[in-house]
Amino acid sequence: MKYFKVLILVNDLSSFVSNRLPIAEKLISKQFKVYIAYGELGGADLKKLKDKGLKTFHVQMRRGGVNILEDIKSFYFIWKLIRNLCPDILHLVTIKPYLYGGVISRILNVPCVVSAVAGLGSVFIQQNLKSKFLRILLYPLYIFAFGHPNQYIILQNKDDKKFLLKWGVIKPNKICLIPGSGVKLENFVKLTEYKTLPRVCFVGRLIKEKGIYDFISAAKLLKKRDIKAKFLVAGNKDLKNPSGLNNENLKKIKTEGFVKLLGYQKNIPILYSKSHIICLPSYREGMPKALIDAAAASRAIVTTNVPGCRQSIIPNVSGLLVPIKSPRKLADAIQWLIENPVKRINMGKNGRKLAKKKFEINKIVKLHLDIYLKLLKKKFSLKKYNILM
């Protein structure tokens, strides 16, 4: 019997492990051959992935920024890998993979392509001259990369769908809406709040667009109001992002003392079980995993009324929405949740119900497998292949 080959191309391998490993594991159980190509290791354990039956390839690809010579090299390495491996399905995750891989897939006639747009990124958030110029340059690249004849494009929220349709780079019949990367509910078992001083936790990469400075300003305001709470920041530095916080920024934040910097936290279920409120005042998202996990952890959420974030909660039911870049409104919402513990706990319970209904991992994995099968049926007679349906 023949086997289908799936190549998943990602910027960061640790992000794949965090967000898409269950998809790969399910594919292996269905008798697919699964390969992962990545640009940066990001702390992922290659041996563990090998033990799961995954074969990995490193390609020269920087996650952030634009460098013409390096990007040409990246394009060449990706092209060479796809040409040599000849995948039946090419799954491209985040901007450089889905643009470069999308172009290459058309040149090499890859049978099936899945392009996953996990948020539109800072180029589409910022309105400065550089970002506007980059969008003009990217337009024809998006047109070509999203123009494969047998392709689905995964978007995480309706706002991104509306934007890309209006921009004219995508056809409606190619779009699949999948609400994020899912969550394993069984990982979140300590759902009852600890009876301690309220802990308000920010989780995300330490970049300005995540609203990190708005969170710190809100914490400062609340301390001035004599609100008793601890404010925690958990997340990695991202020095390759133009708006990433550097060591000097972090030193200043630490010295000011309004929030406690925890650094990267591997065990999110434990972190959330010890927290009372999860806060992400981001400027734009696809579907933030930090908030999906918060819902699974039965924790009330405060987030901004922007794409991705507003779809992660039921406003006033599982969390509160505040305007973007509004530390005072953010502080007001956090204070209300601190001062109304019964309503806060009920919001957390409603979030858990939402996670079961919308974000549960098996549902998200099934949506991906359905996409794969739809694409394969257009190109192959599946009876000839060893797929356990």
N, C-alpha and C positions, 0 to 999 in steps of 0.2 A: 504494500500500500504506500501511496505517496503522503507526504506531510507538507502542510503549509508552513512557510517561514515568515515570522513577524520580526521586523526590526523596529525597535523603539529608540528614537534619537532625542536626547535630552541635553540641556546645558550642564546640569548639575546632578550627579548620581545620587547624592543624599536626598535631593528633592524627589527623584524617582522612587527611592525607598519609602519616603514619607507619604507620597501621594498616589503612586501607581503600581507598587509592588503587588497588591492583591489582584490586579488585572492580569499581570504576567503569570502569577501563580495559577489562576483559573485557566489561562490559555494552555499552560503546560499540562494541567489535568485533562484538558480536552484534546491532548495529543498534538498541539502546535509546537514547533521549534521556535524558541524565543531568544532573540539577541538584543542586547542593550548597548548602545553607543553613547558615550558621554564626553563632555568637554572637561569638566572639573570633578574631582573625586568627592570633595566636600565632606570627608570623614566617613564615607560609606565603607562597609566591610566587603571586599571583593570575594573573600573566601565563603562568606555566608551566602552570597548570591550564587556562587558556583555550586554550593551544596544544594541549593534549591533547583538546580538544573538550568540556570541562566548562564549564557556565555556573554562576556562583556568585551567591548572594544573601546579604547581611548582614541579620540580624535582631537586634533589641535583646534580648540574652539574656546575663545574667551566668552564668559557669560555676559559681561557688561561692556558698554562703550563701543566706539567705532574707530577702527584702525584699518585703513585700506589694505595694507600689505598683509596684516594678520588675517583679515577677513577673506582675502583671496586664498591664502593658505588653507583656512578652514573649509572654504568651498571645495578646494581640490581634495582634501582628505575625506570629506563627506562623499563627494562624487566617487572617489576611488573605492571607498567601503561599500557603497550601494552597488556599484558596478560589479565588484567581486562577489558580494554576498547574494545578489539577485533575490531580494525578498519578494514574497507575494503581497504582503501588506507592509506599508511603511507608515509608522505612527510618529508624528512629529510634534514635539511639545515645546512651547514657548517660541519667541519671535525669531531668533536666528535659525533654529532647526526648521520651523515651518516655512520660513522664507527661502533659505538656501536649499533645504530638502525638497520643498515644493517645486522649485525651479528644476532641480536635478531629476526629480521623479518624472517630469515631463520629457526631459531630454533622453532619459534612459528607458522610458516607457514602463515604469513600475506599474503592475496591474491595479493595485488598490492603495489609496492614500487616505490617511486620517490626519487632519491638522487640528491640534488642540490649542485654542487661544485662551490662555489662563490669565485674562485681564489684558488691557491694552497698553499698560506701561506709561512711563513718565513722558515719552514723546507725545502721547495723546492727552496727557493731563496738563502739561505746561503750555502756556500761550505765548512764550517768548519767541523772538525772531528765529533763533536757531531751531527750535522745535517745529515751527511752521515750515521752515525750509526743508527739514528732514522729512516731514510728512509729504511734501511735494516730491522729493526724491524717492520715497518709499512707494508712492502710489502705483507706478507701473510694475514694481516688483511684487506688490500684493496682487495685482491683477493677474500676473503670470503664475505666481505661486498658488493661487486659489482657482486656477483655471484647468486643473486636471480633469479629464472626462469621467473618471470614476473615483470620486472623492467626497468625503463628508468633512465638514468643519464643525468642531465642537466648540460651542460658546457656553459660558457659565451664567450669563444673565441677559435679560431682554434689552437692557440699555446698550450693551456691546453689539447685540444683533442689530438694533436700530441704527447705531452709528455706522457700522460697516456696510449696511444696506444703503444708507443715505450717501455714504462715501463712494459707493458704486463699485466696490472691489469683490463683491460676493453675490451669488445667486441664492434666492430664498430656498430653493429645493435642495441645496447642499447643507443647510444649517441643521444641526442637532443641538438642542439645549440640554445640558447635563449640569445639575447644580453642584459643582465642585467635585472633589476627589473622594468624598464619602468618609465615613467614620465607623470604626468597629465599636459598637455600643458596649460590647462585653469588656472592653478595656476601661470603661468608666463605671465603676461599681460603688465608689464612695460618694454617694449623692447628697448626703446630709451635710449641712454646713457645720463647721467647727464653731464652738461657742467661744470665740476669741475676738480680739479687736478686729473690726472689718478690714479685710485685705483687698485692695483694688489692684488688679493685675493687667498690665499692658503686655501683649505678646506679639512680636513681629520683628522683621529686620529693622535695624536701627538706621532708617533713612527718613528724611523730612516728610516725604509723601505718605508715610504711615501715620503721621500726626503725632510723632513722639514729642515734639516741643509743645504742642497743644495739651498733651497729657500732663507734661511737667508743669505748664502754666496753671492748669486746673488744680493740680496737687498743691501748688503754691497758694492759690486763692482759698482752697479749703482749709489749709493750715492757718491762714490769716483769719478765717471764720471760726477757728478753734474746733473744727470737725475732727474727731478722733478716729484716725484710720491710718493704715500703712499703704504706701503706694509703691508697687513693684514693677520693674521693667525687665522682661525676659526676652532676649533675642541676640542674634549675631550681629557683629559689625559687617558692613558691606562696603568696603573701601573702593571697590570697582564701580560702584554707583556714584555718579556725580554729586548726589545729595546725601551720600552716606556720612554718618558721623565718624569723625576720626578720634584718635586717642586724646587729643587736646580737648575736643568737645566733651568727651566722656569724663575726663578728669574734672572739668568745670562743673558738670552735672553732679558728679560725686561730691565735690566740695560744697556745692550749694545745699545738698542734703534733703531736697524735697522728695526725691524718690530713691529707692534702693535698686542698684543695678545688679541683676542676677547673672547676666551673661546668657549663653545658650543653655536651654534646659531640654534634656533628652526625654525626661519622663513627664510629659504634659498632663496625663491623668492625675499624678500625684500633686503637681503644681496647682492644678485647678481645684482639686479636692480641698486644698488648704486656702483657697481664695473664696471670696464672697461675691465679687463683681468682676466681670471681664470687660475691658475697655479697649476699643480699637477705633480711634478717631481718624481713620484713613481718608485720603483724598480721592481714591478710586480703587476698586478691586475687581477681580473676576468673581470669585466666591471664596472669601477668606477662610482658610482651614482653621485659623485661630478661633473664629466665631462658630464654625460648625462643631469643633471640639467643645467649645463652651456650652453649646446647646446640649450636646451629649452628656456633659458633666453636670447638667441641671443647674447651671449658673446664669443669673441675670446678666444681660449685656447692655452696655452703652456704646453706641457706634454712630457714625455719621450718615446723613441722608444722601448717600452717593451710590452710584452703581456698584453692585456686588454686596456692599454692606447692608443696604436696606432689604435685599432679598434674603439675607441670612437670619432675619428675625421676623416675628409678627409684631409690628409696632404696638407698644403699650400692652402687649400680651406676654411676649417672651423677652422683651427688652425695650429700650428707649432710643429714639433717634434724635440727634441734635444737628444743627447746621454745621457745615464744613468751616474749619478754621475759626471756631468760636469757643475759646477756653472758658468763658464765663457760663455759657449755656451748658457746656460739658460738665463744669463744676456743679451747676445746679442739678443736673440729672443724677450725677454720682451722689450728691448730698441727699437727694430725695430717696434714693435706694438705700442709703445708709440709715436714714431716719425712719424708713418704713420696712422693717425686716420681714414682716408677714407677707406683704405684697411682693417684696424681692424674692422670697422663697417660692411663692406661687409662680412668678415669672420664670424662675429656673425650671420648675416642674413643667410648665408649658413649653419651654425650650426643649426639654427631653422628649416630649410628645412630638414636637416638630422634627427632631432628629430622627426618631423612629419612622416617621411618615415620609420624610423627604431626603435625608442624608445617609441612611443606613447603607453600609458598604456593599452588601450583596445586591441591592437594587442598582447602585451605581455601576458595579461590575457588569451586571446583566445588560444594562444600557449600552455599554461598550461592546460586549460580545454581539449584541444584536446589530450594531453598526458594522462590525467585521463581516458577519454572515451576509448582510445585505450587499456589501461590496463584492464578496467572493462569489455570490450567486450570479452576479452580472458577468463574471469572467470565467468561471470554472463550473464543471460538472462535479458537484461535491461527492457523488457516489464513488469517484475514483480516489478520494482522499480519506485518510484515516482520522476522521473527526468524531469524537464522542459527543453526540448532541444531547 
